[in-house]
Amino acid sequence: MKETIYTIPINEVFEQKCGCPMCTLAKRTETKTLEYIMGAAMMESDVRESTNREGFCARHYANMIAMNNRLSLALTIESRLKTVADLTDAFAKSPNSRSAANIAKTGRSCFVCGKVTSEQERYYENLLGMWRDEEHFRELFRRQEYFCLPHFGELLERANRALPRKYAAVFARDLAGIEQAWLERMRGEVSGFTRSFDYRYNGEPFEKEAVERAAAFLSGLNA
């Protein structure tokens, strides 16, 4: 499969074999988008139009506040407030279901979340194509530590839709094998952690980060 701007990052994160690779790809997109928004994007009218319209979720506002570029964030918020004021004024002048829907839509949207979702769609598509066409990538795939539960489910569903049946069955088997091994490990680590609070197991070694690791697997917390 010919290398593209999407296959190169996939190969990079799969070669690392550290955590859920789909979470790593999502985090990369998120970080890149936040840095862009707080930097060069300030001068690009089309991006400002999108951020004015879509805004940001609570998590990504918190991320931007932590980046300590208050002027860039203030300018972004200033434009966003004008858009929200315009929508609110329109509803006040003519209260109807359409203007109410516009307010509800803009309250739910997030420019960064949208960018991550869009990029992930392309990563899913290319990942499945690489798995189908490249033996080297299939080997990389089988050597992954785990896929978080949300990405595990997404990959299974997408493989069923995108791959021929015989390929989808093998893909599902390989993916399930990865998950079963990680689940067994997580259950052992969490059980060991809970036993550490029982005096009868005093001195028995346990994984101190067991709770965090299991939560990351179950929820995609690291994304």
Secondary structure, DSSP 8 states (H G I E B T S, - for coil): ----TTHHHHHHHHHH--S-HHHHHHHHHHHHHHHHHTTGGGG-HHHHHHHHHH---HHHHHHHHHTT-HHHHHHHHHHHHHHHHHHHHHHHHS--HHHHHHHHHHHH--HHHHHHHHHHHHHHHHHHHHHHH-HHHHHHHHT-S---HHHHHHHHHHHHHHS-HHHHHHHHHHHHHHHHHHHHHHHHHHHHHHHTTSGGGTT----TTHHHHHHHHHH-TT-
